[in-house]
Amino acid sequence: AFIAPQNCAGQPLATASGNSIMALVSLAVIGKKNEPLYLREFASEASVFPAGDGLSSIGAALGELASPENDVADVKCSLRHQFIMHAALDRLEELTAGNRWRAPGAAGSDAMWIGMLCPVEELRVYGYIITTKIKFLIAIEDIFPPDQKQKQQARENEVKSLFANIHSLYVEHMLNPFSNIESTIESRKFDEGVKSFVDAFNSSGLVVA
């Protein structure tokens, strides 16, 4: 039986009718202490929102997340997407407690893939956590009708590959001797790599009738 989608608070959502174009709309990289390391929204013209100094948790990230070293330092982060990531992070913490979410024998990206955390309005939020407890969250606009489960599974396989690619970018960034492991990610190369992978993912998006 089809289970109607619910948001992170367990409230039922109305399923969208008509065509639904699946696309990644926001990305977050969260540190070991749940501090935001990188936030980027793709709903509009790919604005970058690096976390500001002094933010101890994603829940506190409700101000302007900007850096004077960035070209887009005067752009404010969408409060809507911050709240979505905050709610999804709470769900991720629940799922990953005690490694109960990990399938026996899982290795590589499969061992880090958490899967869908929760739907929020027209979005689905997915999670991925690496061995150093750095967390990756992405929000995707892809509410599926009940008869599109196969397409949803195919798309989720692409989501898993996207996480693995962004993870590789993160590792490459951390291997830079000038990178501070515990600081926010402020790297044009990282930005461009993320945008390239997201553009490729979004251009391959399916249209659900």
Solvent accessible surface area in square Angstrom, and as a share of the most:
residue,aa,sasa,rsa
1,A,143,1.11
2,F,90,0.38
3,I,144,0.73
4,A,50,0.39
5,P,16,0.10
6,Q,86,0.38
7,N,32,0.16
8,C,45,0.27
9,A,80,0.62
10,G,39,0.38
11,Q,103,0.46
12,P,105,0.66
13,L,32,0.16
14,A,101,0.79
15,T,52,0.30
16,A,58,0.45
17,S,107,0.69
18,G,58,0.56
19,N,111,0.57
20,S,20,0.13
21,I,108,0.55
22,M,1,0.00
23,A,22,0.17
24,L,2,0.01
25,V,16,0.09
26,S,4,0.03
27,L,1,0.01
28,A,0,0.00
29,V,0,0.00
30,I,0,0.00
31,G,1,0.01
32,K,118,0.50
33,K,163,0.69
34,N,36,0.18
35,E,36,0.16
36,P,3,0.02
37,L,4,0.02
38,Y,0,0.00
39,L,7,0.04
40,R,11,0.04
41,E,20,0.09
42,F,30,0.12
43,A,67,0.52
44,S,75,0.49
45,E,150,0.67
46,A,23,0.18
47,S,17,0.11
48,V,16,0.09
49,F,8,0.03
50,P,2,0.01
51,A,4,0.03
52,G,18,0.17
53,D,142,0.74
54,G,83,0.79
55,L,44,0.22
56,S,86,0.55
57,S,39,0.25
58,I,3,0.02
59,G,20,0.20
60,A,50,0.39
61,A,0,0.00
62,L,75,0.37
63,G,45,0.43
64,E,83,0.37
65,L,2,0.01
66,A,24,0.19
67,S,7,0.05
68,P,130,0.81
69,E,146,0.66
70,N,31,0.16
71,D,112,0.58
72,V,46,0.26
73,A,28,0.21
74,D,121,0.63
75,V,46,0.26
76,K,145,0.62
77,C,12,0.07
78,S,33,0.21
79,L,93,0.46
80,R,95,0.35
81,H,12,0.05
82,Q,2,0.01
83,F,109,0.45
84,I,7,0.04
85,M,4,0.02
86,H,63,0.28
87,A,36,0.28
88,A,0,0.00
89,L,4,0.02
90,D,75,0.39
91,R,94,0.34
92,L,0,0.00
93,E,72,0.32
94,E,103,0.46
95,L,48,0.24
96,T,21,0.12
97,A,49,0.38
98,G,74,0.71
99,N,74,0.38
100,R,182,0.66
101,W,49,0.17
102,R,83,0.30
103,A,64,0.49
104,P,136,0.85
105,G,83,0.80
106,A,30,0.23
107,A,75,0.58
108,G,50,0.48
109,S,36,0.23
110,D,74,0.38
111,A,15,0.12
112,M,28,0.12
113,W,45,0.16
114,I,26,0.13
115,G,6,0.06
116,M,71,0.32
117,L,9,0.05
118,C,8,0.05
119,P,11,0.07
120,V,22,0.13
121,E,96,0.43
122,E,61,0.27
123,L,2,0.01
124,R,19,0.07
125,V,0,0.00
126,Y,0,0.00
127,G,0,0.00
128,Y,1,0.00
129,I,11,0.05
130,I,11,0.06
131,T,119,0.69
132,T,77,0.45
133,K,102,0.43
134,I,10,0.05
135,K,8,0.03
136,F,0,0.00
137,L,0,0.00
138,I,0,0.00
139,A,0,0.00
140,I,0,0.00
141,E,65,0.29
142,D,1,0.01
143,I,8,0.04
144,F,5,0.02
145,P,35,0.22
146,P,66,0.41
147,D,117,0.61
148,Q,28,0.12
149,K,123,0.52
150,Q,161,0.72
151,K,89,0.38
152,Q,34,0.15
153,Q,101,0.45
154,A,49,0.38
155,R,1,0.00
156,E,28,0.13
157,N,78,0.40
158,E,61,0.27
159,V,0,0.00
160,K,49,0.21
161,S,63,0.41
162,L,6,0.03
163,F,0,0.00
164,A,29,0.23
165,N,57,0.29
166,I,0,0.00
167,H,31,0.14
168,S,72,0.46
169,L,27,0.13
170,Y,11,0.04
171,V,63,0.36
172,E,83,0.37
173,H,29,0.13
174,M,37,0.16
175,L,139,0.69
176,N,68,0.35
177,P,123,0.77
178,F,190,0.79
179,S,24,0.15
180,N,95,0.49
181,I,116,0.59
182,E,130,0.58
183,S,43,0.28
184,T,28,0.16
185,I,1,0.01
186,E,71,0.32
187,S,22,0.14
188,R,154,0.56
189,K,139,0.59
190,F,4,0.02
191,D,18,0.09
192,E,105,0.47
193,G,14,0.14
194,V,0,0.00
195,K,75,0.32
196,S,70,0.45
197,F,68,0.28
198,V,1,0.00
199,D,66,0.34
200,A,61,0.47
201,F,11,0.05
202,N,45,0.23
203,S,97,0.63
204,S,54,0.35
205,G,22,0.21
206,L,62,0.31
207,V,84,0.48
208,V,2,0.01
209,A,99,0.77
